[in-house]
Every structure is written in C-alpha cells, then in structure tokens.
C-alpha cells in the first residue's frame, strides 16, 4: 500500500496524522507554521507519481523539481536541514517497490523521447540512419508496454483489500490469486 502523508482538502495539501508523528515532518509544521502546507505540497508534487492527485506527475524528471518549486513555493530553501530531512523521510515513505519500478520506466521513456526528438533522419544509402530510427521505434513500443504495465500496478497500489489479520495491498491480492 502506498502511504498517505498528505491529504488534498479544499484545494490545499493538508498533513495527515503521520506528519505529526514523523519527526522530520513535524519539524516542518513547527518551522513553517501556516506555510507548512505549501512545503508539503511541494514535497508531495515532487514525489507523487499519481496523476489523480498531482498535476505535475507527467512532467519529465529533468527540470521537474525546479518547475514545482517555482509554481508552488519559490521561497523554499532546499538547503534548510529541516526541509532536507523532510524530503528524505517522505521519499523513503513514497518509494515502494512498485513506485521505483514505475519511476524507472518513466525515466527511460523520458530519455528515449528526448533521444528520438533529437534525431535528424538521413535517407542516404551510405550515411542513412533509418535502421537506428526503426530500432528506436521498436524500443519505444516495448518500453511503452512495460511503462503502461508498471503504471497500472503502481496505481493499483493505492487500492486496498481488507483481509483477515490486516490489510493487504491490491498487489498482494493479485499475487495471492496467481498462487491459486
């Protein structure tokens, strides 16, 4: 299950009870007071890859952090140890296995799109690059399929299935079904 550190309430990011128990996040509340929500929104938008609650989820990783800070909290001091520790602890909470797999495929797809975008097709027989372009298209199709699969698994990680003895993620439920 993907942890929920922040809630979207009335168009604002609000800390959940976890922010009051995790020291680094509690320190943000103590340090920033009424502006803590902007700091948490910045952290959430940076770390969350869920497009249902993050308008920045589809931005390429390169330049994403700068865009989010400029849009949400330009005065945020990233060198403040309180902010650094909060980002690190939030990252540890967000980075589930499915998150890391999806983010890896997202990064690869971002890089491939840049590489393909920079290609200047050359049709000459001796210096042509159509073979390389065809290989890039084939790689794109394979990578896109893996990206889509990993995205679906990542999004299912937000769903839970109640089970005897505790809560299991949708991923665990699917895995259990495969064992039958």
C-alpha positions, 0 to 999 in steps of 0.5 A: 500500500502506498502511504498517505502523508498528505491529504488534498482538502479544499484545494490545499495539501493538508498533513495527515496524522503521520506528519505529526508523528514523523519527526522530520515532518513535524519539524516542518509544521513547527518551522513553517507554521501556516506555510507548512502546507505549501512545503508539503505540497511541494514535497508531495508534487515532487514525489507523487507519481499519481496523476489523480492527485498531482498535476505535475506527475507527467512532467519529465524528471529533468527540470521537474523539481525546479518547475514545482518549486517555482509554481508552488513555493519559490521561497523554499530553501532546499538547503534548510536541514529541516526541509532536507530531512523532510524530503528524505523521510517522505521519499523513503515513505513514497518509494515502494517497490512498485513506485521505483519500478514505475519511476524507472520506466518513466525515466527511460521513456523520458530519455528515449523521447528526448533521444528520438526528438533529437534525431535528424533522419538521413535517407542516404544509402551510405550515411542513412540512419533509418535502421537506428530510427526503426530500432528506436521505434521498436524500443519505444513500443516495448518500453511503452508496454512495460511503462503502461504495465508498471503504471497500472500496478503502481496505481493499483497500489493505492487500492486496498483489500481488507483481509483477515489479520490486516490489510493487504495491498491490491498487489498482494491480492493479485499475487495471492490469486496467481498462487491459486 
